[in-house]
Every structure is written in structure tokens, then in C-alpha cells.
Amino acid sequence: MIEAQNINKLYGKLHVLKNVSLTINKAEVVSIVGSSGAGKTTLLQIIGTLDAADSGLVKINNEIVTGLKDSKLAAFRNKHIGFVFQFHHLLPEFTALENVCIPAFIAGLSKKEAEQKAFELLTFLGLQDRLNHKPNELSGGEQQRVAVARALINNPSVVFADEPSGNLDSETAKDLHQLFFKLREKFNQTFVIVTHNQELANMADRKLVMKDGQII
């Protein structure tokens, strides 16, 4: 599903990623751990197409994404990739249902189709009674589940999550972690998760440990 070859990233003289290579299989749940500054988030952003490497190659679903022009990259991202971040980044003026629909509208789905898919996902995630609530009317865990539904609306091949439970209490975090595996079983998606949560990291099929810009 994902192949990265010899990824290098520098910020000025700081060599953040040093010849990082990895392969992630379809429907695999992979965690990436390491201390702050190890390069975890930078790697996630590069293989997730949000940032570009200074050198190296990234393939997703057998398509080389390195070097794609902005418009093609945005279209590829919208179709194939879902993102979940530590902070849910929901738009405060829209309801849960409307927030989930936004990527589907960008992909060209009709309002009826988008709302139906959003309704199904939110119901699957146990939020059927919160569809018309705005983010400030939802708990932290509910907001993050809305963000997960938004990440899934276009049936992405892979979901990238950066500290997805970092803002949640331990019980809600545990529920979210179990949800990722439930989603993998239902939708056969690949999950790549950067986390400081060792419990989540150890639940993954494979745990990659980063140190000083390399996978050790």
C-alpha cells in the first residue's frame, strides 16, 4: 500500500529524516513511536503527501506521488487518503453531519449521496443522536469520532493519524484505539498512526521506532 525509499528532509542544517525507507501492506495497522524530535510527524506528513521530501520516493497504492503537481496531488489525497490529527480541526459553524460531508463535496458527490454516507458513518461510530450538533456541543471523544468519520467519507485506501488520542482522557482514548481496529475489519483500510501512547502502539500489527531521523 505504501512504499517510501530513501526519504531525506532538512530544515536548514537540521537533518530531520535520514534515508528513511519503509513498506506498509494493505490493511496493516502500523504505529510509529519515538521521542519528540525523532522525525515521526515529518515522516507521516511526507508519506501522507502533506509535505515533500528533499530527496527520495513515495508510492501509494502503486502510484508514485513524489513530484505530482499541486492540483493532481490534492485530487489524489482527496480520493485515497484520510487524516486524523490530535486536534480534530472541525469547522465550528457546521454540524457534525456537515463537517463529515465536506471532503465528499470536494470529491464531487451530490448533497444527497454525501449526507447518506455521512449518516451511515456517524451511525456506525455511535453518533446517530449527534448529527445536528455543532462541535462545541460535543465531547472531546465525540469530536474526534466526527473527525474519524470525515477521514473515512471518501473510502480512502489509507488513514494517517497523528497523535489521534493525544487530547483525550484515557478511557476515551482506549475507545478510539479499539475503533481503528474495528474500522480495519469493516473497511479493510491501512492505518499509519504516530503516537506517544504505548498501549495503542503495542496494539498495532507492527511498531516502528524512530530515533534521530531514522527507523531503528
VEXKE-594406 format. One line per field, with one value per atom (N, C-alpha, C): residue in one letter; x, y, z; atom name. Coordinates in pm, 1 decimal, always signed. Layout:
<sites>
residu <- [a,...]
px <- [X,...]
py <- [Y,...]
pz <- [Z,...]
atome <- [CA,...]
</sites>
This chain:
<sites>
residu <- [m,m,m,i,i,i,e,e,e,a,a,a,q,q,q,n,n,n,i,i,i,n,n,n,k,k,k,l,l,l,y,y,y,g,g,g,k,k,k,l,l,l,h,h,h,v,v,v,l,l,l,k,k,k,n,n,n,v,v,v,s,s,s,l,l,l,t,t,t,i,i,i,n,n,n,k,k,k,a,a,a,e,e,e,v,v,v,v,v,v,s,s,s,i,i,i,v,v,v,g,g,g,s,s,s,s,s,s,g,g,g,a,a,a,g,g,g,k,k,k,t,t,t,t,t,t,l,l,l,l,l,l,q,q,q,i,i,i,i,i,i,g,g,g,t,t,t,l,l,l,d,d,d,a,a,a,a,a,a,d,d,d,s,s,s,g,g,g,l,l,l,v,v,v,k,k,k,i,i,i,n,n,n,n,n,n,e,e,e,i,i,i,v,v,v,t,t,t,g,g,g,l,l,l,k,k,k,d,d,d,s,s,s,k,k,k,l,l,l,a,a,a,a,a,a,f,f,f,r,r,r,n,n,n,k,k,k,h,h,h,i,i,i,g,g,g,f,f,f,v,v,v,f,f,f,q,q,q,f,f,f,h,h,h,h,h,h,l,l,l,l,l,l,p,p,p,e,e,e,f,f,f,t,t,t,a,a,a,l,l,l,e,e,e,n,n,n,v,v,v,c,c,c,i,i,i,p,p,p,a,a,a,f,f,f,i,i,i,a,a,a,g,g,g,l,l,l,s,s,s,k,k,k,k,k,k,e,e,e,a,a,a,e,e,e,q,q,q,k,k,k,a,a,a,f,f,f,e,e,e,l,l,l,l,l,l,t,t,t,f,f,f,l,l,l,g,g,g,l,l,l,q,q,q,d,d,d,r,r,r,l,l,l,n,n,n,h,h,h,k,k,k,p,p,p,n,n,n,e,e,e,l,l,l,s,s,s,g,g,g,g,g,g,e,e,e,q,q,q,q,q,q,r,r,r,v,v,v,a,a,a,v,v,v,a,a,a,r,r,r,a,a,a,l,l,l,i,i,i,n,n,n,n,n,n,p,p,p,s,s,s,v,v,v,v,v,v,f,f,f,a,a,a,d,d,d,e,e,e,p,p,p,s,s,s,g,g,g,n,n,n,l,l,l,d,d,d,s,s,s,e,e,e,t,t,t,a,a,a,k,k,k,d,d,d,l,l,l,h,h,h,q,q,q,l,l,l,f,f,f,f,f,f,k,k,k,l,l,l,r,r,r,e,e,e,k,k,k,f,f,f,n,n,n,q,q,q,t,t,t,f,f,f,v,v,v,i,i,i,v,v,v,t,t,t,h,h,h,n,n,n,q,q,q,e,e,e,l,l,l,a,a,a,n,n,n,m,m,m,a,a,a,d,d,d,r,r,r,k,k,k,l,l,l,v,v,v,m,m,m,k,k,k,d,d,d,g,g,g,q,q,q,i,i,i,i,i,i]
px <- [+82.6,+0.0,+86.5,+191.9,+281.5,+425.8,+501.5,+644.1,+720.2,+811.7,+897.3,+1041.8,+1115.3,+1254.0,+1346.7,+1440.8,+1549.5,+1499.5,+1406.1,+1348.1,+1443.8,+1475.5,+1556.4,+1480.1,+1490.2,+1426.7,+1516.9,+1546.0,+1626.2,+1548.5,+1565.6,+1516.9,+1641.3,+1689.9,+1816.9,+1927.2,+2003.5,+2111.8,+2065.3,+1939.3,+1886.6,+1837.6,+1902.6,+1868.9,+1762.0,+1634.6,+1523.7,+1498.6,+1505.6,+1490.5,+1614.0,+1669.7,+1795.7,+1778.1,+1758.4,+1749.2,+1649.3,+1529.7,+1427.2,+1357.1,+1351.4,+1278.0,+1182.2,+1062.4,+966.8,+863.8,+803.8,+695.2,+581.7,+460.8,+342.3,+240.5,+189.4,+99.5,-46.0,-125.2,-268.7,-332.3,-419.7,-495.8,-407.8,-286.1,-198.3,-218.1,-211.7,-212.1,-69.9,-7.1,+132.7,+141.4,+211.6,+234.6,+379.0,+397.7,+531.7,+553.5,+657.8,+685.2,+827.5,+855.8,+989.0,+975.6,+1084.6,+1080.0,+1051.0,+1016.3,+991.2,+1116.4,+1095.6,+1209.4,+1272.2,+1216.1,+1273.6,+1242.1,+1139.5,+1104.4,+974.1,+897.1,+774.8,+672.9,+639.0,+535.3,+582.2,+709.6,+762.4,+749.4,+782.9,+769.7,+623.8,+534.3,+391.4,+341.3,+384.4,+339.0,+393.4,+513.2,+571.2,+504.9,+488.6,+423.0,+273.4,+219.7,+79.3,+57.3,+163.3,+160.8,+133.5,+139.2,+117.2,+245.4,+358.7,+487.7,+570.8,+672.7,+757.8,+895.8,+953.3,+1089.9,+1188.1,+1308.1,+1413.4,+1470.0,+1466.2,+1503.4,+1435.9,+1423.4,+1356.9,+1226.9,+1162.7,+1045.2,+933.8,+809.3,+692.8,+592.7,+551.4,+446.0,+330.6,+208.5,+88.9,-2.6,-42.3,-131.6,-71.6,+59.1,+133.8,+144.1,+107.5,+121.6,+230.2,+324.6,+430.1,+370.1,+372.1,+313.6,+420.4,+546.2,+655.6,+656.4,+654.8,+664.7,+533.6,+420.9,+292.1,+264.1,+207.6,+170.4,+60.8,+49.9,-40.7,-184.0,-238.3,-378.4,-397.7,-302.3,-312.1,-291.8,-200.0,-173.5,-295.5,-360.2,-479.8,-592.0,-607.0,-711.1,-679.8,-552.3,-510.7,-537.2,-500.6,-517.8,-665.5,-749.3,-893.0,-954.2,-902.3,-958.8,-904.1,-776.4,-709.8,-670.8,-669.2,-609.3,-706.7,-708.5,-782.9,-686.4,-716.5,-629.2,-707.2,-642.6,-695.7,-580.7,-604.6,-499.7,-531.5,-433.7,-456.2,-571.5,-572.5,-681.6,-775.1,-902.1,-997.2,-1014.6,-986.0,-997.3,-1136.3,-1240.0,-1376.3,-1410.1,-1492.5,-1533.3,-1647.8,-1629.7,-1724.0,-1864.3,-1876.7,-2008.5,-2095.3,-2036.7,-2110.8,-2143.9,-2251.3,-2289.6,-2195.9,-2209.6,-2129.5,-2150.1,-2275.1,-2305.9,-2241.8,-2251.9,-2196.3,-2043.7,-1980.3,-1834.4,-1787.6,-1859.0,-1821.0,-1840.5,-1940.4,-1972.8,-1870.1,-1794.2,-1711.0,-1615.8,-1537.3,-1449.5,-1526.8,-1648.1,-1730.5,-1777.4,-1811.1,-1849.0,-1731.1,-1610.9,-1490.4,-1468.6,-1501.6,-1484.7,-1593.4,-1696.2,-1799.2,-1925.8,-1941.0,-2065.4,-2180.3,-2300.5,-2418.5,-2447.4,-2526.1,-2561.0,-2629.2,-2718.6,-2792.9,-2699.0,-2608.4,-2513.2,-2420.9,-2367.5,-2273.7,-2339.9,-2461.3,-2530.8,-2566.1,-2599.0,-2629.2,-2505.3,-2391.2,-2266.8,-2225.8,-2239.3,-2203.2,-2292.6,-2421.5,-2516.4,-2477.2,-2443.7,-2406.2,-2280.3,-2179.9,-2055.0,-2076.1,-2148.3,-2171.3,-2254.9,-2347.5,-2427.1,-2337.7,-2248.7,-2153.5,-2064.7,-2034.6,-1947.8,-2026.1,-2156.2,-2237.3,-2279.4,-2282.6,-2315.3,-2447.9,-2535.4,-2661.4,-2749.1,-2727.9,-2807.2,-2739.0,-2623.8,-2546.3,-2525.6,-2599.6,-2578.3,-2586.9,-2681.3,-2707.2,-2647.6,-2556.2,-2487.2,-2360.0,-2331.7,-2207.3,-2094.1,-1967.9,-1855.3,-1856.1,-1896.4,-1893.0,-2001.1,-2090.3,-2194.9,-2158.2,-2037.1,-1991.8,-1875.9,-1862.6,-1748.0,-1622.7,-1506.3,-1381.0,-1378.8,-1427.0,-1430.3,-1525.3,-1639.1,-1736.2,-1678.7,-1611.9,-1549.8,-1447.3,-1369.1,-1266.3,-1329.5,-1441.2,-1510.3,-1571.0,-1617.7,-1664.4,-1547.0,-1430.0,-1310.4,-1273.0,-1290.9,-1262.9,-1361.4,-1489.2,-1589.9,-1554.8,-1511.9,-1471.2,-1353.5,-1259.9,-1144.2,-1185.0,-1297.8,-1339.4,-1440.7,-1494.9,-1611.2,-1585.3,-1462.0,-1432.9,-1372.4,-1391.7,-1338.2,-1188.7,-1105.8,-963.1,-896.2,-789.4,-711.2,-633.2,-591.5,-507.1,-548.3,-542.8,-572.2,-444.9,-403.0,-288.5,-339.5,-289.3,-333.4,-212.1,-214.2,-102.7,-148.7,-101.1,-140.3,-292.1,-367.1,-513.6,-579.9,-514.8,-576.0,-502.8,-411.4,-329.1,-407.1,-527.4,-608.2,-722.2,-723.9,-838.4,-800.6,-900.7,-876.1,-853.5,-801.0,-755.0,-867.3,-986.6,-1098.2,-1143.1,-1154.7,-1195.7,-1087.9,-961.8,-850.3,-856.5,-885.9,-894.4,-1005.6,-1119.2,-1231.1,-1190.0,-1117.2,-1072.9,-975.7,-885.1,-788.0,-859.4,-956.2,-1030.5,-1109.3,-1153.3,-1229.0,-1145.6,-1017.9,-932.8,-929.8,-923.0,-916.4,-1052.5,-1157.5,-1293.4,-1311.8,-1260.2,-1269.6,-1188.2,-1070.5,-987.2,-1060.3,-1126.6,-1200.7,-1316.5,-1385.2,-1503.7,-1467.6,-1367.6,-1338.6,-1207.3,-1129.6,-1004.8,-904.1,-903.2,-814.6,-680.8,-582.4,-449.7,-445.8,-387.6,-374.2,-227.1,-182.1,-47.4,-64.2,-18.6,-50.7,+76.9,+100.2,+206.9,+148.8,+215.4,+158.1,+264.7,+237.4,+317.6,+251.4,+130.8,+55.3,+104.8,+178.3,+240.5,+136.9,+23.7,-82.3,-131.7,-158.9,-201.7,-90.4,+31.6,+144.6,+160.8,+143.0,+162.2,+46.7,-70.1,-184.7,-165.8,-81.6,-64.8,-5.3,-25.2,+35.6,+187.5,+236.7,+380.6,+410.1,+516.6,+556.1,+693.3,+699.4,+826.4,+876.6,+1001.3,+1061.2,+1158.8,+1140.5,+1228.8,+1319.7,+1441.7,+1537.6,+1629.2,+1644.6,+1737.3,+1715.7,+1586.7,+1557.5,+1567.9,+1577.5,+1586.8,+1496.7,+1453.5,+1379.1,+1481.6,+1476.1,+1576.4,+1517.2]
py <- [-120.6,+0.0,+126.3,+126.3,+242.6,+194.7,+265.3,+236.8,+368.9,+382.8,+501.7,+456.0,+526.0,+488.3,+607.4,+587.8,+684.0,+827.7,+846.3,+978.6,+1063.2,+1180.4,+1277.8,+1408.2,+1471.5,+1600.6,+1686.4,+1806.0,+1900.1,+2028.9,+2085.5,+2220.9,+2302.0,+2378.6,+2447.1,+2343.0,+2347.6,+2249.9,+2128.3,+2132.5,+2023.0,+1908.9,+1794.5,+1678.3,+1596.7,+1621.7,+1565.0,+1418.3,+1383.8,+1244.2,+1205.1,+1088.9,+1046.2,+911.6,+916.9,+794.3,+692.9,+740.3,+651.7,+574.4,+442.6,+357.0,+269.4,+247.8,+158.2,+108.3,-3.7,-61.3,-96.1,-57.2,-86.7,-157.3,-269.2,-352.8,-307.8,-351.6,-321.5,-380.4,-302.1,-343.2,-368.0,-316.8,-327.6,-205.1,-226.7,-116.0,-102.8,+9.4,+31.2,+153.9,+139.0,+254.4,+301.2,+432.2,+491.3,+563.6,+523.3,+580.8,+635.0,+710.0,+767.8,+896.2,+944.2,+1065.6,+1187.4,+1298.3,+1421.6,+1459.9,+1501.4,+1539.5,+1425.2,+1304.4,+1188.0,+1188.4,+1266.4,+1273.3,+1204.7,+1161.8,+1084.1,+1161.0,+1280.5,+1359.3,+1402.1,+1437.7,+1475.6,+1359.1,+1238.6,+1120.2,+1098.4,+1109.9,+1089.6,+1190.8,+1316.3,+1420.0,+1397.4,+1342.6,+1317.8,+1197.2,+1086.3,+971.0,+996.1,+1095.7,+1133.4,+1244.6,+1286.5,+1386.6,+1529.0,+1554.4,+1690.4,+1773.8,+1706.2,+1773.5,+1696.9,+1761.4,+1698.6,+1671.0,+1556.9,+1525.1,+1604.6,+1623.8,+1686.9,+1587.5,+1460.9,+1355.2,+1226.2,+1133.3,+1007.2,+994.4,+880.3,+845.6,+792.0,+832.9,+779.6,+725.1,+599.7,+537.5,+500.3,+529.4,+488.4,+416.6,+294.7,+218.1,+204.1,+180.7,+161.5,+286.5,+401.9,+526.1,+612.2,+658.0,+745.7,+884.1,+928.2,+1058.7,+1168.0,+1126.8,+1223.7,+1303.0,+1434.9,+1519.0,+1550.0,+1498.6,+1533.3,+1682.2,+1745.5,+1887.2,+1904.7,+2025.2,+2051.8,+2005.0,+2036.5,+2002.3,+1850.9,+1781.4,+1634.7,+1570.4,+1628.4,+1575.7,+1593.4,+1709.8,+1736.6,+1639.1,+1613.0,+1519.2,+1377.5,+1338.0,+1204.9,+1191.6,+1294.2,+1294.3,+1281.8,+1357.5,+1356.6,+1219.4,+1150.0,+1020.7,+904.1,+908.5,+789.8,+798.2,+919.6,+936.3,+1003.4,+952.6,+1017.5,+1057.8,+1167.1,+1216.5,+1235.3,+1196.0,+1224.7,+1285.7,+1404.0,+1474.4,+1478.5,+1523.2,+1534.6,+1630.4,+1743.1,+1838.9,+1815.7,+1799.7,+1749.8,+1839.8,+1970.4,+2064.6,+2063.5,+2047.4,+2058.2,+2206.1,+2235.4,+2373.4,+2406.8,+2507.1,+2529.8,+2570.8,+2629.2,+2679.1,+2570.8,+2452.0,+2343.3,+2232.1,+2160.4,+2045.7,+1928.6,+1825.8,+1704.0,+1647.7,+1636.9,+1582.3,+1666.8,+1797.5,+1887.3,+1878.8,+1870.8,+1857.8,+1731.6,+1622.3,+1494.7,+1499.6,+1573.7,+1580.0,+1657.0,+1747.1,+1840.2,+1770.9,+1668.7,+1604.4,+1537.4,+1490.2,+1427.0,+1530.5,+1650.2,+1757.9,+1794.2,+1800.8,+1831.7,+1724.5,+1598.8,+1487.4,+1484.1,+1570.4,+1579.6,+1501.2,+1447.8,+1377.1,+1475.5,+1429.2,+1513.6,+1527.9,+1628.9,+1652.7,+1529.5,+1469.1,+1352.0,+1234.3,+1207.1,+1095.3,+1119.9,+1242.1,+1275.2,+1261.9,+1313.9,+1308.4,+1165.4,+1082.6,+943.0,+869.3,+891.9,+827.8,+878.2,+1010.1,+1068.8,+1012.6,+1000.7,+944.9,+801.1,+720.7,+580.6,+571.1,+654.6,+651.5,+697.4,+806.1,+858.1,+761.1,+691.6,+589.7,+473.7,+430.1,+322.5,+360.2,+489.5,+537.1,+575.0,+544.7,+567.0,+710.5,+790.4,+932.1,+968.6,+870.5,+895.6,+1000.0,+1020.1,+1120.1,+1256.6,+1268.2,+1392.9,+1456.9,+1410.2,+1454.2,+1604.4,+1667.2,+1809.5,+1897.9,+1839.1,+1916.1,+1978.1,+2099.6,+2165.1,+2120.5,+2136.1,+2085.7,+2127.6,+2252.7,+2297.5,+2231.2,+2154.9,+2081.7,+1934.1,+1897.8,+1758.8,+1744.3,+1626.2,+1598.7,+1582.0,+1579.6,+1561.0,+1431.7,+1324.1,+1195.2,+1196.0,+1262.5,+1271.6,+1355.0,+1463.5,+1546.5,+1465.4,+1385.0,+1307.1,+1197.9,+1141.3,+1041.7,+1107.0,+1230.7,+1304.4,+1323.1,+1356.2,+1373.2,+1241.4,+1129.7,+998.7,+972.4,+1003.2,+985.0,+1070.3,+1193.5,+1281.3,+1220.5,+1160.3,+1097.2,+978.8,+915.0,+791.8,+813.4,+933.9,+956.7,+919.6,+936.8,+906.0,+767.0,+679.4,+542.4,+540.7,+609.1,+615.8,+479.5,+461.4,+337.9,+334.3,+451.7,+458.9,+577.7,+556.6,+663.2,+690.5,+817.1,+860.1,+931.6,+893.0,+953.8,+1003.5,+1131.6,+1191.6,+1223.7,+1145.4,+1159.4,+1169.3,+1074.3,+1087.3,+1090.0,+1028.6,+1026.6,+1117.6,+1200.8,+1285.0,+1385.5,+1417.7,+1519.4,+1458.7,+1325.5,+1257.6,+1195.9,+1180.8,+1110.2,+961.9,+888.5,+751.7,+658.8,+673.3,+585.9,+614.1,+742.1,+780.5,+741.5,+756.5,+717.9,+567.8,+488.4,+343.0,+307.9,+377.0,+354.5,+387.9,+498.7,+539.7,+437.9,+387.8,+288.3,+162.4,+116.2,-3.7,+21.9,+145.8,+183.3,+165.9,+201.5,+187.3,+42.2,-52.1,-193.2,-243.3,-190.3,-221.6,-171.4,-51.6,+6.1,-76.2,-119.4,-201.7,-330.5,-390.2,-513.8,-488.2,-375.8,-347.0,-298.4,-208.9,-142.8,-187.3,-272.5,-325.4,-215.0,-110.4,+1.8,-12.8,+58.3,+64.0,+183.2,+163.9,+272.4,+290.9,+415.4,+450.8,+555.3,+520.9,+601.8,+644.3,+775.1,+829.6,+850.8,+798.0,+808.8,+801.7,+869.8,+853.3,+752.2,+707.0,+614.7,+471.9,+419.0,+287.5,+175.3,+192.3,+90.0,+79.5,+193.4,+193.8,+141.3,+187.0,+144.6,-7.2,-65.4,-210.3,-292.0,-228.2,-298.3,-318.3,-235.0,-237.6,-369.3,-397.9,-518.0,-508.0,-383.8,-360.9,-224.5,-217.1,-90.7,-50.9,+69.3,+122.7,+225.1,+211.2,+302.5,+395.1,+525.5,+624.2,+689.2,+717.3,+788.7,+867.9,+996.4,+1081.4,+1071.1,+1073.7,+1078.5,+947.7,+837.7,+705.9,+606.0,+503.9,+393.0,+293.0,+268.5,+177.9,+40.1]
pz <- [+0.0,+0.0,+0.0,+82.9,+90.4,+77.8,-4.0,-15.2,-15.3,+77.1,+82.2,+66.9,-19.2,-45.5,-20.5,+71.9,+96.8,+113.1,+207.0,+230.5,+314.7,+262.8,+336.6,+347.8,+465.2,+485.5,+574.1,+526.1,+602.6,+625.0,+744.4,+773.0,+805.3,+708.2,+724.7,+735.4,+844.0,+865.0,+944.9,+988.7,+1070.1,+980.2,+988.9,+905.4,+979.3,+948.2,+1026.1,+991.2,+862.2,+818.5,+738.1,+769.6,+709.0,+638.5,+508.7,+427.2,+483.4,+513.5,+571.4,+459.6,+473.9,+380.3,+460.3,+406.1,+472.8,+372.7,+406.0,+326.9,+422.7,+384.8,+467.3,+378.7,+426.4,+346.4,+357.9,+263.1,+265.0,+390.6,+453.1,+572.2,+694.3,+689.9,+805.4,+895.0,+1026.0,+1121.4,+1175.3,+1144.2,+1181.3,+1271.6,+1383.3,+1470.6,+1454.4,+1471.1,+1465.8,+1597.6,+1669.8,+1801.6,+1805.5,+1911.6,+1930.1,+2008.7,+2061.2,+2142.4,+2054.3,+2117.6,+2043.8,+1965.9,+1840.4,+1757.2,+1680.9,+1696.1,+1626.3,+1476.7,+1436.4,+1294.3,+1258.8,+1359.9,+1336.1,+1252.8,+1299.4,+1230.7,+1092.2,+1079.3,+947.6,+850.4,+896.6,+810.3,+772.4,+870.6,+843.0,+739.9,+753.7,+660.5,+519.7,+509.5,+377.6,+310.5,+382.6,+318.6,+300.5,+377.2,+360.8,+259.3,+191.2,+82.1,+129.6,+261.2,+310.8,+303.2,+293.1,+282.8,+179.6,+127.5,+26.2,+85.0,+49.5,+91.1,+5.5,+58.2,-22.1,-122.6,-85.7,-181.2,-137.2,-232.3,-203.7,-281.6,-265.8,-345.7,-255.9,-283.5,-210.9,-311.6,-289.3,-370.4,-279.2,-323.2,-250.1,-348.1,-311.1,-399.2,-538.9,-544.6,-670.9,-757.4,-702.3,-778.5,-714.3,-796.7,-745.3,-722.5,-597.1,-564.5,-555.8,-545.4,-542.4,-672.6,-660.0,-779.8,-849.0,-797.1,-857.4,-837.9,-938.3,-928.1,-822.5,-769.5,-657.2,-681.1,-798.5,-824.9,-832.2,-895.7,-905.4,-768.3,-691.2,-558.0,-467.7,-476.4,-395.7,-432.3,-562.4,-607.4,-559.2,-566.3,-519.9,-369.9,-295.1,-149.5,-113.2,-182.0,-153.8,-179.1,-279.4,-319.0,-236.7,-203.4,-148.3,-1.4,+56.4,+188.7,+285.6,+409.2,+516.9,+626.5,+695.9,+802.8,+932.2,+1042.1,+1175.4,+1255.2,+1312.7,+1385.9,+1534.8,+1613.9,+1758.3,+1787.9,+1716.3,+1730.6,+1612.7,+1641.0,+1541.6,+1420.0,+1433.1,+1320.7,+1256.0,+1337.4,+1284.7,+1266.5,+1166.4,+1143.4,+1239.0,+1326.9,+1437.6,+1394.5,+1274.7,+1232.9,+1169.1,+1146.9,+1082.3,+1180.5,+1152.4,+1236.1,+1210.4,+1293.7,+1275.4,+1134.8,+1092.4,+959.9,+849.7,+861.9,+759.0,+754.4,+870.2,+874.4,+802.1,+824.2,+761.9,+610.7,+566.4,+422.9,+339.1,+401.2,+324.4,+225.3,+266.6,+167.9,+53.3,+83.7,-20.2,-122.3,-74.3,-167.0,-257.2,-198.5,-276.4,-383.1,-348.7,-443.9,-550.6,-536.1,-639.1,-612.4,-491.1,-459.3,-445.1,-476.9,-458.6,-310.0,-275.7,-135.0,-75.6,-152.7,-104.8,-77.5,-173.8,-157.4,-38.9,-30.9,+76.3,+212.9,+224.6,+353.5,+392.0,+294.2,+322.6,+375.2,+308.4,+351.7,+490.3,+511.4,+640.2,+751.1,+721.0,+818.4,+854.5,+754.3,+778.7,+864.6,+833.4,+909.9,+1053.7,+1069.8,+1204.5,+1287.9,+1222.9,+1292.2,+1333.2,+1241.7,+1271.7,+1391.2,+1402.2,+1509.6,+1636.1,+1635.5,+1754.8,+1776.9,+1669.8,+1682.4,+1615.4,+1598.4,+1527.8,+1596.8,+1727.8,+1800.2,+1804.8,+1739.9,+1748.0,+1611.0,+1511.1,+1372.4,+1355.4,+1424.3,+1403.2,+1512.8,+1589.5,+1692.5,+1634.4,+1676.8,+1635.8,+1729.7,+1686.0,+1765.5,+1912.2,+1940.4,+2080.9,+2165.8,+2101.9,+2175.0,+2191.7,+2149.0,+2154.4,+2253.3,+2311.6,+2398.8,+2312.4,+2377.7,+2304.3,+2225.3,+2286.6,+2217.6,+2099.2,+2116.4,+2006.6,+1890.9,+1924.2,+1820.3,+1741.1,+1812.7,+1743.0,+1656.3,+1699.3,+1615.7,+1491.4,+1503.7,+1385.4,+1288.4,+1343.9,+1260.1,+1191.0,+1261.7,+1201.6,+1086.4,+1108.5,+1002.4,+880.6,+906.3,+795.9,+719.4,+791.4,+726.3,+639.1,+673.2,+605.4,+492.9,+480.6,+393.6,+247.2,+198.6,+57.8,+39.2,+137.6,+132.1,+99.3,+178.8,+147.6,+159.6,+83.4,+92.3,+222.7,+268.3,+387.5,+473.6,+605.3,+701.0,+781.3,+781.1,+860.4,+984.1,+1099.9,+1225.6,+1303.4,+1341.4,+1415.0,+1556.5,+1651.9,+1793.0,+1807.7,+1750.7,+1746.7,+1883.8,+1983.1,+2116.6,+2214.1,+2163.2,+2249.4,+2331.3,+2287.3,+2355.1,+2436.8,+2447.4,+2508.8,+2642.9,+2730.1,+2855.8,+2825.6,+2923.2,+2898.0,+2851.4,+2908.0,+2870.2,+2726.4,+2692.0,+2556.1,+2455.7,+2495.8,+2408.8,+2377.7,+2480.0,+2460.4,+2361.3,+2374.3,+2281.0,+2138.4,+2122.0,+1988.3,+1930.2,+2012.8,+1966.2,+1915.7,+1993.8,+1952.6,+1824.7,+1809.4,+1689.8,+1562.7,+1568.2,+1449.4,+1400.1,+1493.4,+1454.4,+1404.0,+1463.4,+1416.9,+1272.9,+1246.4,+1111.5,+1011.2,+1052.7,+964.0,+925.8,+1022.9,+995.4,+899.9,+917.6,+835.8,+696.1,+686.5,+558.6,+493.2,+563.3,+507.2,+473.9,+557.5,+531.0,+603.7,+552.0,+612.0,+707.9,+826.1,+923.4,+960.3,+953.6,+998.0,+1107.7,+1228.3,+1346.3,+1418.9,+1425.5,+1509.6,+1648.2,+1750.5,+1884.7,+1992.4,+2103.6,+2224.8,+2317.5,+2280.1,+2365.2,+2341.3,+2437.9,+2419.4,+2407.2,+2474.2,+2464.9,+2321.0,+2257.8,+2118.3,+2028.6,+2053.0,+1969.4,+1972.2,+2089.4,+2103.4,+2048.0,+2028.6,+1969.2,+1818.1,+1757.8,+1611.6,+1564.4,+1436.6,+1377.5,+1381.2,+1369.3,+1364.9,+1424.5,+1502.2,+1565.3,+1510.9,+1452.3,+1404.2,+1505.4,+1544.0,+1642.2,+1569.1,+1591.6,+1527.4,+1631.4,+1585.7,+1669.7,+1577.2,+1606.5,+1530.6,+1379.9,+1337.2,+1194.9,+1119.9,+1193.5,+1128.9,+1200.4,+1124.9,+1186.5,+1238.3,+1368.9,+1427.4,+1457.2]
atome <- [N,CA,C,N,CA,C,N,CA,C,N,CA,C,N,CA,C,N,CA,C,N,CA,C,N,CA,C,N,CA,C,N,CA,C,N,CA,C,N,CA,C,N,CA,C,N,CA,C,N,CA,C,N,CA,C,N,CA,C,N,CA,C,N,CA,C,N,CA,C,N,CA,C,N,CA,C,N,CA,C,N,CA,C,N,CA,C,N,CA,C,N,CA,C,N,CA,C,N,CA,C,N,CA,C,N,CA,C,N,CA,C,N,CA,C,N,CA,C,N,CA,C,N,CA,C,N,CA,C,N,CA,C,N,CA,C,N,CA,C,N,CA,C,N,CA,C,N,CA,C,N,CA,C,N,CA,C,N,CA,C,N,CA,C,N,CA,C,N,CA,C,N,CA,C,N,CA,C,N,CA,C,N,CA,C,N,CA,C,N,CA,C,N,CA,C,N,CA,C,N,CA,C,N,CA,C,N,CA,C,N,CA,C,N,CA,C,N,CA,C,N,CA,C,N,CA,C,N,CA,C,N,CA,C,N,CA,C,N,CA,C,N,CA,C,N,CA,C,N,CA,C,N,CA,C,N,CA,C,N,CA,C,N,CA,C,N,CA,C,N,CA,C,N,CA,C,N,CA,C,N,CA,C,N,CA,C,N,CA,C,N,CA,C,N,CA,C,N,CA,C,N,CA,C,N,CA,C,N,CA,C,N,CA,C,N,CA,C,N,CA,C,N,CA,C,N,CA,C,N,CA,C,N,CA,C,N,CA,C,N,CA,C,N,CA,C,N,CA,C,N,CA,C,N,CA,C,N,CA,C,N,CA,C,N,CA,C,N,CA,C,N,CA,C,N,CA,C,N,CA,C,N,CA,C,N,CA,C,N,CA,C,N,CA,C,N,CA,C,N,CA,C,N,CA,C,N,CA,C,N,CA,C,N,CA,C,N,CA,C,N,CA,C,N,CA,C,N,CA,C,N,CA,C,N,CA,C,N,CA,C,N,CA,C,N,CA,C,N,CA,C,N,CA,C,N,CA,C,N,CA,C,N,CA,C,N,CA,C,N,CA,C,N,CA,C,N,CA,C,N,CA,C,N,CA,C,N,CA,C,N,CA,C,N,CA,C,N,CA,C,N,CA,C,N,CA,C,N,CA,C,N,CA,C,N,CA,C,N,CA,C,N,CA,C,N,CA,C,N,CA,C,N,CA,C,N,CA,C,N,CA,C,N,CA,C,N,CA,C,N,CA,C,N,CA,C,N,CA,C,N,CA,C,N,CA,C,N,CA,C,N,CA,C,N,CA,C,N,CA,C,N,CA,C,N,CA,C,N,CA,C,N,CA,C,N,CA,C,N,CA,C,N,CA,C,N,CA,C,N,CA,C,N,CA,C,N,CA,C,N,CA,C,N,CA,C,N,CA,C,N,CA,C,N,CA,C,N,CA,C,N,CA,C,N,CA,C,N,CA,C,N,CA,C,N,CA,C,N,CA,C,N,CA,C,N,CA,C,N,CA,C,N,CA,C,N,CA,C,N,CA,C,N,CA,C,N,CA,C,N,CA,C,N,CA,C,N,CA,C,N,CA,C,N,CA,C,N,CA,C,N,CA,C,N,CA,C,N,CA,C,N,CA,C,N,CA,C,N,CA,C,N,CA,C,N,CA,C,N,CA,C,N,CA,C,N,CA,C,N,CA,C,N,CA,C]
</sites>
